[in-house]
Amino acid sequence: MKQLALDIGLACGPSLRNFLAGPNLAVLQHLQLWVGNDKRSPVPSYVWGEPGSGKTHLLRGVQAALREQGCPAGWMDAAQSDPIAFDEKWRVVLLDDVHLYTAVQQQAAFNWFVNATAPSDGQQRWVLAAGLVPPPDLKLREDLRTRLGWGHIYQLHVLSDAERRAVLRQQADERGVFLSDEVMDFMLHRFSRDLGSLIQLLDQLDGYALQTQRAITIPLLKSMLENL
């Protein structure tokens, strides 16, 4: 059986509260401090790391926290082929997966960055960006690349197998379900190793176990996949 990357949405959505930090506690604390401070620093921040390290989760978590405060934010990712113009109502600019930006997206990102950090209304905005590699290695136009590397820079690390196991065990305990070592081994070796996907799989498995009134076992997991 080959690894599967499940497309199962989290009901509560990404937030800073449900980000599982592991070795990435410093960047999580940095972002929590920023969103929780009324006098916010305008110095931009950039986070980078390999797929599955939690970059998009953190940016979406910041967006969600700001939304709860009634603070509008601009969002751009590589899926937006025709980015909108900068909006002065924004207090924050969020740029995800910058390493994938096209020339059009790079022009829009540069415009957003300049308008955020040198605004005509005198109100500086924060820029938070994320990419696969550190700023010096980004294959972007030079004026955008250097701006992304100007402020705070954090590397995100994918959790180790031991940390993934600890998190899965904790998440299962919080749901009041028993997750045996055999089931955990099966999940870790047969599915996407991205922690977010594993937690989503656990959510789906917990729901299926309740629906069928069966304990969580490898046969139950296989049965669930056959009925998706």
KENULO-340236 format. One line per field, with one value per residue (C-alpha): residue number from 1; x, y, z; residue in one letter. Coordinates in Angstrom, 2 decimals. Example, Ala and Ser with C-alpha at 12.3 -4.5 7.8 and 13.67 -1.06 7.14 Angstrom:
# KENULO-340236
i: (1_2)
east: (12.30_13.67)
north: (-4.50_-1.06)
up: (7.80_7.14)
aa: (a_s)
END
This chain:
# KENULO-340236
i: (1_2_3_4_5_6_7_8_9_10_11_12_13_14_15_16_17_18_19_20_21_22_23_24_25_26_27_28_29_30_31_32_33_34_35_36_37_38_39_40_41_42_43_44_45_46_47_48_49_50_51_52_53_54_55_56_57_58_59_60_61_62_63_64_65_66_67_68_69_70_71_72_73_74_75_76_77_78_79_80_81_82_83_84_85_86_87_88_89_90_91_92_93_94_95_96_97_98_99_100_101_102_103_104_105_106_107_108_109_110_111_112_113_114_115_116_117_118_119_120_121_122_123_124_125_126_127_128_129_130_131_132_133_134_135_136_137_138_139_140_141_142_143_144_145_146_147_148_149_150_151_152_153_154_155_156_157_158_159_160_161_162_163_164_165_166_167_168_169_170_171_172_173_174_175_176_177_178_179_180_181_182_183_184_185_186_187_188_189_190_191_192_193_194_195_196_197_198_199_200_201_202_203_204_205_206_207_208_209_210_211_212_213_214_215_216_217_218_219_220_221_222_223_224_225_226_227_228)
east: (0.00_1.48_1.38_-1.79_-2.22_-5.77_-7.86_-9.91_-10.71_-10.27_-13.58_-12.06_-9.53_-5.88_-5.19_-2.25_-3.98_-4.01_-0.54_1.56_4.87_7.40_10.79_9.09_8.10_10.15_8.31_4.92_5.69_6.87_3.58_1.46_3.24_2.68_-1.05_-1.61_0.14_-1.73_1.53_2.63_6.11_6.13_9.31_8.43_8.78_9.60_9.23_10.63_10.80_10.09_6.56_4.67_6.51_3.43_4.04_0.53_-1.01_0.83_-0.14_-3.77_-3.59_-2.42_-5.16_-7.78_-6.50_-6.61_-10.09_-11.29_-9.94_-11.69_-8.32_-8.40_-5.48_-4.42_-3.67_-1.77_-0.66_0.51_-3.05_-4.09_-3.11_-4.54_-3.85_-6.01_-4.65_-3.33_-6.09_-5.32_-7.87_-5.44_-3.36_-1.31_-0.05_0.28_2.28_2.28_4.43_6.41_8.89_6.14_5.16_4.91_6.19_2.70_2.45_5.94_5.00_1.86_3.79_6.41_3.66_1.94_5.23_6.12_2.63_2.68_6.11_6.17_2.48_1.09_-1.21_1.67_0.19_2.80_1.54_3.15_4.29_4.41_5.65_6.47_8.47_10.27_13.81_15.55_15.41_18.91_17.88_14.56_14.40_12.53_13.13_15.89_13.91_11.29_13.80_15.85_12.75_11.61_14.98_14.99_13.34_12.82_13.59_12.62_13.20_10.42_11.34_9.22_8.51_10.53_8.85_9.03_7.40_4.70_3.96_3.76_1.40_-0.82_-0.98_-1.88_-4.53_-6.05_-6.12_-7.87_-10.54_-10.92_-9.89_-7.27_-4.67_-2.57_1.07_0.08_-2.44_0.01_2.71_0.27_-0.66_2.95_4.21_1.28_0.07_1.42_3.88_2.68_1.38_-1.63_-2.74_-2.21_-4.37_-7.06_-6.88_-7.29_-10.34_-11.88_-11.02_-12.51_-15.74_-15.91_-15.30_-18.19_-20.43_-19.72_-19.46_-16.13_-12.72_-9.95_-7.99_-6.13_-9.12_-11.37_-8.94_-8.90_-12.70_-12.98_-10.70_-12.78_-15.92_-14.55)
north: (0.00_3.36_6.45_8.49_12.21_12.60_15.59_15.85_19.30_20.20_21.35_24.09_25.25_26.21_28.43_29.39_27.53_24.19_24.48_21.63_23.39_20.69_22.16_25.26_26.86_30.02_31.00_30.17_32.39_35.16_35.12_34.80_37.79_39.83_39.13_39.66_43.03_46.28_48.09_45.81_45.98_46.76_44.69_41.95_38.24_35.34_31.63_28.84_25.07_21.92_20.75_19.60_21.91_24.07_27.27_27.68_26.62_29.44_32.08_30.95_30.92_34.54_35.44_33.76_35.49_38.88_38.20_37.55_41.02_42.64_43.33_42.97_41.30_40.84_37.27_36.04_32.54_30.85_29.85_33.48_34.07_37.59_39.19_42.10_45.59_46.63_47.78_50.45_48.86_45.98_46.04_43.00_41.45_37.64_36.08_32.27_29.97_32.89_30.50_29.61_33.15_34.01_37.31_38.80_37.61_38.89_42.33_42.33_41.07_43.79_46.40_45.09_45.03_48.62_49.89_48.05_49.22_52.72_53.69_56.95_57.23_56.87_53.68_50.93_47.38_44.07_41.65_37.91_35.67_31.98_29.95_26.69_28.08_30.97_34.40_34.25_31.06_32.35_32.54_35.85_39.35_40.93_43.82_41.42_38.81_41.32_42.75_39.29_38.82_42.16_41.33_38.33_34.97_31.59_28.07_25.57_21.93_18.89_16.88_13.71_10.29_10.29_13.75_12.65_9.64_11.80_14.22_11.44_9.85_13.20_13.91_10.46_10.86_14.22_12.53_9.75_7.01_4.28_4.29_1.14_1.03_-1.18_1.34_4.17_2.25_1.66_5.35_6.53_4.10_3.90_7.50_10.98_11.78_15.37_15.88_17.88_15.03_12.50_14.54_14.83_11.06_10.58_12.87_10.86_7.57_8.67_9.66_6.39_4.38_6.19_5.67_1.93_1.40_-0.37_0.03_1.66_-1.15_-1.65_-3.51_-0.58_1.87_-0.20_-0.44_3.36_3.92_1.52_3.52_7.04)
up: (0.00_-0.97_1.21_1.03_1.55_2.81_1.87_5.07_6.39_10.05_11.43_13.57_11.00_11.54_14.54_16.72_19.56_17.74_16.19_17.54_18.07_19.00_18.03_16.60_19.90_19.31_16.14_17.68_20.69_18.37_16.47_19.62_21.12_18.00_17.60_21.34_21.52_20.91_20.07_17.27_15.79_12.04_11.49_8.94_9.65_7.35_8.14_6.02_6.07_4.14_3.29_6.38_8.78_9.37_7.40_6.02_9.35_11.12_8.55_8.62_12.41_12.46_9.99_12.20_15.35_13.65_12.30_15.86_16.75_13.78_12.18_8.35_6.58_3.00_1.90_-1.14_-2.09_-5.27_-6.23_-6.81_-10.43_-10.45_-7.03_-5.95_-5.34_-1.93_0.43_3.03_5.37_5.88_9.03_7.99_4.76_4.66_1.80_1.62_-0.56_-1.97_-3.62_-6.12_-7.10_-10.78_-12.17_-11.77_-8.18_-7.40_-8.69_-6.54_-3.48_-3.93_-4.21_-1.07_0.82_-0.12_0.70_4.03_5.21_3.68_3.59_2.29_5.34_7.83_9.33_9.06_8.59_9.44_6.73_7.48_4.68_4.25_1.77_1.21_1.54_3.35_1.64_0.04_-1.82_-3.16_-6.97_-6.91_-8.19_-6.15_-4.66_-3.28_-2.13_-0.13_1.54_2.60_4.29_6.06_9.40_11.70_10.05_11.51_10.23_10.86_11.49_10.73_13.87_14.46_14.54_18.34_18.46_16.00_18.18_21.29_19.58_18.21_21.66_23.24_20.61_21.05_24.84_24.49_22.36_24.92_22.47_22.77_19.99_20.10_19.05_16.10_14.78_15.29_13.41_10.55_10.40_10.46_7.83_5.39_5.20_4.67_7.46_7.58_11.11_10.01_7.74_10.54_12.96_10.31_9.81_13.56_13.54_10.71_12.39_15.71_13.98_12.06_15.25_16.97_13.95_13.75_17.52_17.09_18.70_16.68_15.04_11.77_10.24_11.22_9.59_6.40_6.44_6.80_3.79_1.69_2.54_1.97)
aa: (m_k_q_l_a_l_d_i_g_l_a_c_g_p_s_l_r_n_f_l_a_g_p_n_l_a_v_l_q_h_l_q_l_w_v_g_n_d_k_r_s_p_v_p_s_y_v_w_g_e_p_g_s_g_k_t_h_l_l_r_g_v_q_a_a_l_r_e_q_g_c_p_a_g_w_m_d_a_a_q_s_d_p_i_a_f_d_e_k_w_r_v_v_l_l_d_d_v_h_l_y_t_a_v_q_q_q_a_a_f_n_w_f_v_n_a_t_a_p_s_d_g_q_q_r_w_v_l_a_a_g_l_v_p_p_p_d_l_k_l_r_e_d_l_r_t_r_l_g_w_g_h_i_y_q_l_h_v_l_s_d_a_e_r_r_a_v_l_r_q_q_a_d_e_r_g_v_f_l_s_d_e_v_m_d_f_m_l_h_r_f_s_r_d_l_g_s_l_i_q_l_l_d_q_l_d_g_y_a_l_q_t_q_r_a_i_t_i_p_l_l_k_s_m_l_e_n_l)
END
